Amino acid sequence: MDREGFLIGFSGGAGVIAPDPCSDCGVAAAGELHLGAMASDYGDVAVMIELGGLVRGDLHHVFLAAAAQWWPDPFERFWLRGGIGIGSEGSDTDEHKNSAYPTALAAAGVEVVRSDRFTIDVLLQGAATREPHRWGRSLSVNLGLNWY
């Protein structure tokens, strides 16, 4: 696997949003897009901008974050990602629907398919947004495609 230069990737999947006023309404659709570059000559650290979120009906959790991704062993398939940014959780009918609040995200993934400069990975991603008087949270399982 040759990780160098710029990177672009996206993922899609399903997950949950909390607090959720409807406990039996099903899962939310999840997705994210990330753009960035490798930050080390060893191919073990990348920095990126990530835009992502989950949506189900009028309930959503969306975020924009600066993130870093690290491969503990650059020749292996496991990676960790963390970032901070802004986000919003709620419904389209909430009074704060156009507000952005501090957000943190974390993810872990495994590359299940690798070629020279392309990977397919499975990832678990969580995000938390600190809104007035509550925390908005989401957790999703996604399938991702990445080019380096």
C-alpha positions as CSV (number, residue, x, y, z in Angstrom):
1,M,0.0,0.0,0.0
2,D,1.4,3.4,-1.1
3,R,-0.1,6.2,1.0
4,E,1.4,9.6,-0.2
5,G,0.3,13.0,-1.3
6,F,-3.3,14.0,-1.3
7,L,-6.3,11.9,-0.3
8,I,-10.0,11.8,-1.0
9,G,-12.6,9.5,0.4
10,F,-16.2,9.0,1.3
11,S,-18.3,6.5,3.2
12,G,-21.9,5.5,3.6
13,G,-23.7,3.4,6.1
14,A,-26.3,3.5,8.9
15,G,-26.4,4.5,12.5
16,V,-28.2,6.1,15.5
17,I,-28.8,9.7,16.7
18,A,-29.4,10.7,20.3
19,P,-31.3,12.2,22.0
20,D,-34.0,10.7,19.8
21,P,-37.7,11.5,20.4
22,C,-38.7,8.3,18.6
23,S,-37.2,5.2,20.1
24,D,-38.7,2.8,17.5
25,C,-38.4,4.7,14.2
26,G,-35.4,2.8,12.9
27,V,-31.8,3.7,11.9
28,A,-30.5,6.8,10.3
29,A,-28.6,7.0,7.0
30,A,-25.0,8.0,7.5
31,G,-22.4,9.5,5.2
32,E,-19.1,11.4,5.2
33,L,-16.6,13.0,2.8
34,H,-13.0,13.7,3.6
35,L,-10.3,15.6,1.8
36,G,-6.7,15.9,3.0
37,A,-3.1,14.9,2.6
38,M,-0.6,12.6,4.1
39,A,1.4,14.4,6.8
40,S,4.4,12.0,7.3
41,D,6.9,10.4,5.0
42,Y,6.2,7.0,6.6
43,G,2.5,7.0,5.4
44,D,1.2,6.7,9.0
45,V,-0.5,10.1,9.5
46,A,-3.0,12.0,7.4
47,V,-4.7,15.3,8.1
48,M,-8.1,16.1,6.6
49,I,-11.3,18.1,6.6
50,E,-14.3,15.9,7.1
51,L,-17.9,16.7,6.4
52,G,-20.4,14.1,7.6
53,G,-23.7,13.4,9.2
54,L,-26.7,11.2,9.8
55,V,-30.3,11.8,8.9
56,R,-33.6,10.1,9.5
57,G,-36.8,12.0,8.6
58,D,-36.5,15.4,10.0
59,L,-33.9,14.4,12.7
60,H,-30.2,15.0,11.9
61,H,-26.7,15.2,13.2
62,V,-24.2,16.9,10.9
63,F,-20.6,18.1,11.4
64,L,-17.6,19.7,9.8
65,A,-14.3,18.9,11.5
66,A,-10.5,19.1,11.1
67,A,-9.3,15.5,11.7
68,A,-6.1,13.4,11.8
69,Q,-5.9,9.7,10.9
70,W,-3.2,7.4,12.2
71,W,-2.1,3.9,11.3
72,P,-0.2,2.4,14.3
73,D,1.6,0.3,11.8
74,P,1.7,1.9,8.3
75,F,1.9,-1.5,6.6
76,E,-1.1,-2.9,8.4
77,R,-4.8,-2.3,7.8
78,F,-6.1,-0.8,11.2
79,W,-6.4,3.0,11.7
80,L,-7.8,5.5,14.2
81,R,-9.2,9.0,13.4
82,G,-10.0,11.9,15.7
83,G,-11.1,15.5,15.1
84,I,-12.7,18.7,16.3
85,G,-15.0,21.1,14.6
86,I,-18.6,22.3,14.5
87,G,-21.9,20.5,14.3
88,S,-25.6,20.6,14.8
89,E,-28.0,17.9,16.1
90,G,-31.8,18.2,16.2
91,S,-34.8,18.3,13.9
92,D,-35.8,20.7,11.2
93,T,-38.5,22.0,13.5
94,D,-36.2,22.9,16.4
95,E,-35.7,26.5,17.2
96,H,-31.9,26.1,17.0
97,K,-31.8,24.3,13.6
98,N,-29.4,26.8,12.1
99,S,-26.9,26.9,15.0
100,A,-23.4,25.4,15.0
101,Y,-21.8,24.1,18.2
102,P,-18.4,22.5,19.3
103,T,-18.1,19.0,18.0
104,A,-15.7,16.1,18.5
105,L,-15.5,13.0,16.4
106,A,-13.7,9.7,16.7
107,A,-13.5,6.7,14.4
108,A,-11.7,3.4,14.0
109,G,-11.5,1.3,10.8
110,V,-10.0,-1.7,9.0
111,E,-9.0,-1.7,5.4
112,V,-10.6,-4.8,3.9
113,V,-9.4,-4.2,0.3
114,R,-6.2,-2.6,-0.7
115,S,-4.4,-1.9,-3.9
116,D,-1.6,0.5,-4.8
117,R,-3.4,3.8,-4.0
118,F,-7.0,2.7,-3.2
119,T,-8.7,1.1,-0.2
120,I,-12.1,0.0,0.9
121,D,-12.6,0.1,4.6
122,V,-15.2,-0.7,7.3
123,L,-15.4,2.0,10.0
124,L,-17.2,2.7,13.2
125,Q,-17.6,6.5,13.7
126,G,-19.0,8.5,16.6
127,A,-19.6,12.2,17.0
128,A,-20.7,14.4,19.9
129,T,-21.9,18.0,19.7
130,R,-22.2,20.2,22.8
131,E,-25.4,22.2,22.5
132,P,-27.0,24.4,25.1
133,H,-28.3,22.1,27.9
134,R,-27.6,18.8,26.1
135,W,-25.2,16.7,24.1
136,G,-26.1,15.6,20.6
137,R,-24.6,12.2,19.7
138,S,-24.4,9.8,16.8
139,L,-22.8,6.5,16.0
140,S,-22.6,4.8,12.7
141,V,-21.1,1.8,10.8
142,N,-19.9,2.8,7.3
143,L,-18.3,1.3,4.3
144,G,-15.7,3.7,2.9
145,L,-13.7,4.2,-0.4
146,N,-10.4,6.1,-0.3
147,W,-7.8,7.2,-2.9
148,Y,-4.3,8.3,-1.9
